[in-house]
Amino acid sequence: MDVGIQMVFSSHGWPGIKDSQVVDEELRLARVADEVGFDVVWSVEHHFFDYSFCPDNAQLLSYLAAVLKNADVGTAAVILPWNEPLRVAEKIAMLDHLAGSRLRFGIGRGLSRREFAAFRGIAMDESRERFDEAAGMILEALRTGFIEGGGKFYPQPRIEIRPRPERSFDDRLYAVASSEDSIESAARIKATMVMFADRSWDHRLPSIEKHRARYRELHGAEAPPPMTCDYCVCLPSHDEAKELATQHMATYLESVLEHYEVMGSHFATTKGYGAYAQAAEVLRRIGESGFLKGFMQASAWGTPDDVLKTLEARRKLLGSFELATSFRFGGIPYAKAEQSLRLFAKEVLPVLKGWDKAAQRRRTAA
């Protein structure tokens, strides 16, 4: 099983913290994760607000590619509507050379109205079209070494990408996919589907099955296992883990509600976000306490045994999956975040690493 950590770069919940301390703490955790055996370090792209701020994850990962000795690095994700396709293709080609075979390329289309508002000339209701147009151009450029486009948003004369891309991204492409059209898009471009542990996995399963079915229809092959993204507190005491998980997940969800306006009515009138309008109706009905309850039920937290039990249940439901886990979120003290990460690596990670190997041995024996 492939297991990574996700760097969030948040200051929400840490009163008075400096941005420089946020960056330092995330980098420290990345180095620890590399030392203790995680497979990959993922970095988000977000802008402007204390919810999350890493405005250029390709730049960040060019640093980490040199610092980390073992782990892969991954963008989770480059938000395509906010970035010029030509520049994305160039940056990813360059980063891939710096990282060797250790780069994974994740892409998304964005969800925050207030982030979109700061990018001049980029309307949120254009995000679906912009994503699809940009993704096609970028992936073709990384395949062929040349980028061109004649679409509505990104007219681009044919030009060569330098340094020339040398390795295929066919098995290194990821796409955030929560809405129906994003699931379709992820299947079409042959991307691993990325979803967050923000609601029950029983609720998520139909979307995952749709991605698998569309992938099979379009490409005549089985889809790669999805990647699920958690927020985790892993401690020796169940009571302490529950207390900290409840406190800091609640603080994190406060920032989600503020940043994405997830209970707002604007999704209903924004093209391409109908699925989020439906979700907003549900959230308004269950309220913040219901949102937190669902979030905690979907996430893996507790003692190492608790975490394994949760992930085993998820695997039984979904089949094989990749995991990206955040340990620093919602104001949790750095010392607790690192303790949690280290305990997870010591007692949970070895078990997870053996899961798919055991399944393969059973298939071979049969």
C-alpha positions as CSV (number, residue, x, y, z in Angstrom):
1,M,0.0,0.0,0.0
2,D,1.3,3.4,-0.9
3,V,1.2,5.9,2.0
4,G,2.2,9.5,2.0
5,I,1.7,12.7,4.0
6,Q,0.1,15.9,2.8
7,M,1.5,19.3,3.6
8,V,-1.3,21.8,4.2
9,F,0.5,25.1,5.2
10,S,-2.3,26.4,7.5
11,S,-2.1,29.0,10.2
12,H,-5.8,28.7,11.2
13,G,-6.0,27.6,14.8
14,W,-2.5,28.8,15.8
15,P,-3.1,32.3,17.3
16,G,-0.2,34.6,16.5
17,I,1.8,32.1,14.5
18,K,4.1,33.6,11.8
19,D,3.9,32.3,8.2
20,S,7.6,31.5,8.5
21,Q,6.9,29.1,11.4
22,V,4.2,27.4,9.4
23,V,6.6,26.8,6.6
24,D,9.3,25.6,9.0
25,E,6.9,23.1,10.7
26,E,5.7,21.7,7.5
27,L,9.2,21.2,6.2
28,R,10.3,19.6,9.5
29,L,7.4,17.1,9.2
30,A,8.3,16.3,5.6
31,R,11.9,15.5,6.6
32,V,10.6,13.2,9.4
33,A,8.2,11.5,7.1
34,D,11.1,10.8,4.7
35,E,13.2,9.4,7.5
36,V,10.6,7.0,8.9
37,G,9.4,5.4,5.7
38,F,6.5,7.3,4.1
39,D,6.3,6.8,0.3
40,V,5.5,10.4,-0.8
41,V,5.2,13.9,0.4
42,W,2.3,15.8,-1.2
43,S,1.9,19.6,-1.2
44,V,-1.3,21.6,-1.8
45,E,-1.7,24.8,-3.8
46,H,-3.7,27.5,-2.0
47,H,-3.4,31.3,-1.9
48,F,-3.9,34.3,0.3
49,F,-5.6,33.0,3.5
50,D,-4.8,31.3,6.7
51,Y,-6.8,28.3,5.6
52,S,-3.8,27.2,3.6
53,F,-1.0,29.0,1.7
54,C,1.4,27.3,-0.7
55,P,1.2,29.4,-3.8
56,D,3.6,27.4,-5.9
57,N,4.0,23.7,-5.0
58,A,6.3,23.0,-7.9
59,Q,8.8,25.5,-6.4
60,L,8.4,24.0,-3.0
61,L,8.9,20.4,-4.3
62,S,12.0,21.4,-6.2
63,Y,13.5,22.1,-2.8
64,L,12.2,18.9,-1.2
65,A,13.3,16.8,-4.1
66,A,16.9,17.6,-3.1
67,V,16.3,17.4,0.6
68,L,14.4,14.1,0.8
69,K,16.4,11.0,0.4
70,N,13.7,8.3,-0.1
71,A,10.2,9.7,-0.5
72,D,8.6,10.7,-3.8
73,V,7.2,14.3,-4.1
74,G,3.7,15.2,-5.4
75,T,1.5,18.1,-6.3
76,A,-1.8,17.8,-4.5
77,A,-2.7,19.6,-6.5
78,V,-1.8,22.2,-9.2
79,I,-5.0,24.1,-9.6
80,L,-5.2,24.5,-13.4
81,P,-7.6,27.4,-13.8
82,W,-5.2,29.6,-11.8
83,N,-2.1,28.7,-13.8
84,E,-1.1,29.2,-17.5
85,P,-0.8,25.8,-19.2
86,L,2.5,26.7,-20.8
87,R,4.1,27.6,-17.5
88,V,2.7,24.5,-15.8
89,A,4.1,22.2,-18.5
90,E,7.5,23.9,-18.2
91,K,7.6,23.8,-14.4
92,I,6.5,20.1,-14.3
93,A,9.1,19.1,-16.9
94,M,11.8,20.9,-15.0
95,L,10.7,19.5,-11.6
96,D,10.6,16.0,-13.1
97,H,14.3,16.3,-14.1
98,L,15.2,17.6,-10.6
99,A,13.2,14.8,-8.9
100,G,14.1,12.0,-11.3
101,S,11.4,9.3,-11.2
102,R,10.1,10.6,-7.9
103,L,7.5,13.2,-9.1
104,R,3.8,12.6,-9.1
105,F,1.6,15.1,-10.8
106,G,-1.7,15.9,-9.2
107,I,-4.2,18.5,-10.7
108,G,-7.5,20.1,-9.6
109,R,-9.9,22.9,-10.6
110,G,-10.5,24.8,-7.4
111,L,-13.4,25.3,-5.1
112,S,-13.0,28.6,-3.1
113,R,-14.9,31.6,-4.4
114,R,-12.6,34.0,-2.6
115,E,-9.5,32.5,-4.1
116,F,-10.9,32.7,-7.6
117,A,-11.9,36.4,-6.9
118,A,-8.3,37.4,-6.5
119,F,-7.2,36.0,-9.9
120,R,-8.2,38.7,-12.4
121,G,-10.2,37.6,-15.4
122,I,-10.7,34.0,-14.1
123,A,-14.3,33.3,-13.3
124,M,-15.2,30.4,-11.1
125,D,-18.0,29.3,-13.4
126,E,-15.3,28.8,-16.1
127,S,-13.3,26.4,-14.0
128,R,-14.6,23.2,-15.6
129,E,-13.9,24.4,-19.2
130,R,-10.5,25.9,-18.2
131,F,-9.5,22.7,-16.4
132,D,-10.3,20.4,-19.3
133,E,-8.7,22.7,-21.9
134,A,-5.6,23.2,-19.8
135,A,-5.2,19.5,-18.8
136,G,-5.3,18.4,-22.4
137,M,-2.6,20.8,-23.4
138,I,-0.4,20.1,-20.5
139,L,-0.6,16.3,-20.7
140,E,0.0,16.3,-24.4
141,A,3.0,18.6,-23.9
142,L,4.5,16.2,-21.3
143,R,3.9,13.3,-23.7
144,T,5.3,14.9,-26.8
145,G,7.5,17.8,-25.7
146,F,5.4,20.3,-27.6
147,I,2.5,22.5,-26.4
148,E,-0.1,24.1,-28.5
149,G,-3.8,25.0,-28.1
150,G,-6.6,26.6,-30.1
151,G,-9.2,26.6,-27.4
152,K,-11.4,29.3,-25.9
153,F,-9.2,30.2,-23.0
154,Y,-5.6,29.2,-23.9
155,P,-4.7,29.9,-27.5
156,Q,-1.1,28.8,-27.7
157,P,1.2,28.7,-30.7
158,R,3.0,25.4,-31.0
159,I,6.3,25.6,-29.1
160,E,8.8,23.1,-27.6
161,I,9.0,22.6,-23.9
162,R,12.5,22.8,-22.5
163,P,14.0,20.9,-20.8
164,R,12.4,18.2,-22.8
165,P,10.1,15.8,-20.8
166,E,11.7,12.3,-20.7
167,R,9.5,10.1,-18.6
168,S,5.8,9.2,-19.0
169,F,3.2,10.4,-16.5
170,D,0.8,7.7,-17.4
171,D,1.2,6.0,-14.0
172,R,2.0,9.2,-12.1
173,L,-1.1,11.4,-12.8
174,Y,-3.7,12.2,-10.1
175,A,-6.8,14.3,-10.2
176,V,-9.0,15.6,-7.3
177,A,-12.5,14.3,-8.1
178,S,-15.5,14.9,-5.9
179,S,-18.2,16.1,-8.4
180,E,-19.7,14.0,-11.1
181,D,-18.0,15.9,-14.0
182,S,-14.6,15.8,-12.2
183,I,-14.9,12.0,-11.9
184,E,-15.6,11.8,-15.6
185,S,-12.7,14.1,-16.3
186,A,-10.3,12.0,-14.1
187,A,-11.3,8.8,-15.9
188,R,-10.9,10.4,-19.3
189,I,-7.3,11.6,-18.7
190,K,-6.4,8.2,-17.0
191,A,-5.8,9.8,-13.6
192,T,-5.8,8.3,-10.2
193,M,-8.9,9.6,-8.4
194,V,-8.3,11.7,-5.3
195,M,-11.0,12.1,-2.6
196,F,-11.1,13.5,1.0
197,A,-12.3,11.8,4.2
198,D,-15.0,14.4,4.7
199,R,-18.0,12.1,4.6
200,S,-18.8,8.5,4.9
201,W,-17.0,6.1,2.5
202,D,-20.3,4.3,1.9
203,H,-21.4,7.7,0.4
204,R,-18.2,8.0,-1.6
205,L,-18.3,4.4,-3.0
206,P,-20.7,5.1,-5.9
207,S,-18.4,7.8,-7.1
208,I,-15.4,5.5,-6.9
209,E,-17.3,2.8,-8.8
210,K,-18.3,5.3,-11.4
211,H,-14.7,6.3,-12.0
212,R,-13.7,2.6,-12.3
213,A,-16.5,1.9,-14.7
214,R,-15.7,4.9,-16.9
215,Y,-12.0,4.2,-16.9
216,R,-12.7,0.7,-18.0
217,E,-15.0,1.8,-20.7
218,L,-12.7,4.5,-22.0
219,H,-9.4,2.7,-21.8
220,G,-10.1,-1.1,-21.7
221,A,-8.1,-1.4,-18.4
222,E,-8.7,-1.3,-14.7
223,A,-8.4,2.1,-13.0
224,P,-5.6,2.6,-10.5
225,P,-6.7,2.4,-6.8
226,P,-8.1,5.8,-5.6
227,M,-6.1,8.0,-3.2
228,T,-7.9,8.9,0.1
229,C,-6.8,11.9,2.1
230,D,-7.2,11.9,5.9
231,Y,-6.5,14.1,8.9
232,C,-5.0,12.0,11.6
233,V,-4.2,12.0,15.3
234,C,-2.4,8.8,16.3
235,L,-1.4,8.5,19.9
236,P,-0.9,5.7,22.5
237,S,-4.0,6.8,24.5
238,H,-7.4,6.5,22.9
239,D,-8.8,9.2,25.2
240,E,-6.1,11.7,24.4
241,A,-6.3,11.0,20.7
242,K,-10.1,11.4,20.7
243,E,-9.8,14.7,22.7
244,L,-7.2,16.1,20.3
245,A,-8.9,14.8,17.2
246,T,-12.2,16.3,18.2
247,Q,-10.7,19.7,19.1
248,H,-8.4,20.1,16.1
249,M,-10.7,18.6,13.5
250,A,-13.4,21.0,14.7
251,T,-11.0,23.9,14.3
252,Y,-10.0,22.7,10.9
253,L,-13.6,22.4,9.8
254,E,-14.2,26.0,11.0
255,S,-11.6,27.0,8.4
256,V,-13.2,24.8,5.7
257,L,-16.6,26.4,6.3
258,E,-15.1,29.9,6.2
259,H,-12.8,29.3,3.2
260,Y,-15.1,27.3,0.9
261,E,-18.4,28.7,2.2
262,V,-19.6,25.1,1.9
263,M,-23.0,25.9,3.4
264,G,-23.5,28.9,1.0
265,S,-26.0,29.2,-1.8
266,H,-23.6,30.4,-4.4
267,F,-22.8,26.9,-5.7
268,A,-26.4,26.7,-7.0
269,T,-25.7,29.6,-9.4
270,T,-22.1,28.8,-10.3
271,K,-21.7,26.7,-13.5
272,G,-20.1,23.3,-12.9
273,Y,-20.7,23.2,-9.1
274,G,-24.2,21.6,-8.9
275,A,-22.9,18.7,-6.8
276,Y,-21.6,21.1,-4.2
277,A,-24.9,22.9,-4.2
278,Q,-26.5,19.6,-3.2
279,A,-23.9,19.0,-0.6
280,A,-24.5,22.5,0.8
281,E,-28.2,21.6,1.3
282,V,-27.2,18.5,3.3
283,L,-24.7,20.5,5.4
284,R,-27.2,23.2,6.2
285,R,-29.6,20.5,7.4
286,I,-27.1,18.6,9.6
287,G,-25.2,21.7,10.8
288,E,-21.6,22.1,12.0
289,S,-22.0,19.3,14.6
290,G,-23.2,16.9,12.0
291,F,-20.4,17.9,9.6
292,L,-17.8,17.2,12.4
293,K,-19.4,13.9,13.3
294,G,-19.3,12.7,9.7
295,F,-15.7,13.9,9.3
296,M,-14.5,12.1,12.3
297,Q,-16.3,8.9,11.4
298,A,-14.7,8.9,7.9
299,S,-11.2,9.7,9.1
300,A,-8.6,7.4,10.7
301,W,-7.6,8.5,14.2
302,G,-7.0,7.1,17.7
303,T,-4.5,4.5,18.9
304,P,-2.5,2.6,16.2
305,D,-5.0,-0.2,16.6
306,D,-7.9,2.2,16.2
307,V,-6.4,3.7,13.0
308,L,-5.7,0.2,11.5
309,K,-9.3,-0.9,12.3
310,T,-10.7,2.2,10.5
311,L,-8.4,1.7,7.5
312,E,-9.2,-2.0,7.4
313,A,-12.9,-1.2,7.2
314,R,-12.2,1.3,4.4
315,R,-10.2,-1.3,2.5
316,K,-12.9,-3.9,2.9
317,L,-15.4,-1.4,1.4
318,L,-13.3,0.2,-1.3
319,G,-10.7,-2.4,-2.1
320,S,-7.1,-1.3,-2.5
321,F,-6.4,2.4,-2.1
322,E,-3.5,4.9,-1.6
323,L,-3.4,7.0,1.5
324,A,-2.3,10.6,2.1
325,T,-2.5,11.7,5.7
326,S,-2.1,15.1,7.3
327,F,-0.9,15.3,10.8
328,R,-0.6,19.1,11.2
329,F,-4.0,20.8,11.0
330,G,-6.5,22.8,13.1
331,G,-4.0,24.3,15.6
332,I,-2.5,21.0,16.8
333,P,0.8,21.7,18.6
334,Y,3.8,20.7,16.5
335,A,5.1,18.3,19.1
336,K,1.9,16.4,19.0
337,A,1.8,16.4,15.2
338,E,5.3,14.9,15.1
339,Q,4.6,12.4,17.9
340,S,1.5,11.3,15.9
341,L,3.4,10.9,12.7
342,R,6.2,8.9,14.3
343,L,3.8,6.5,16.1
344,F,1.8,6.0,12.9
345,A,5.1,5.2,11.1
346,K,6.2,2.8,13.7
347,E,3.0,0.8,14.3
348,V,0.6,1.5,11.4
349,L,2.8,1.9,8.4
350,P,4.5,-1.6,8.5
351,V,1.0,-3.2,8.5
352,L,-0.3,-1.1,5.7
353,K,2.8,-1.9,3.6
354,G,2.1,-5.6,3.9
355,W,-1.6,-5.5,2.8
356,D,-1.2,-5.6,-0.9
357,K,1.7,-7.9,-0.7
358,A,-0.4,-10.4,1.2
359,A,-3.2,-10.1,-1.3
360,Q,-0.8,-10.7,-4.1
361,R,0.6,-13.8,-2.4
362,R,-3.0,-15.2,-2.0
363,R,-3.7,-14.5,-5.7
364,T,-0.5,-16.2,-6.8
365,A,-1.2,-19.3,-4.6
366,A,-4.7,-19.6,-6.0
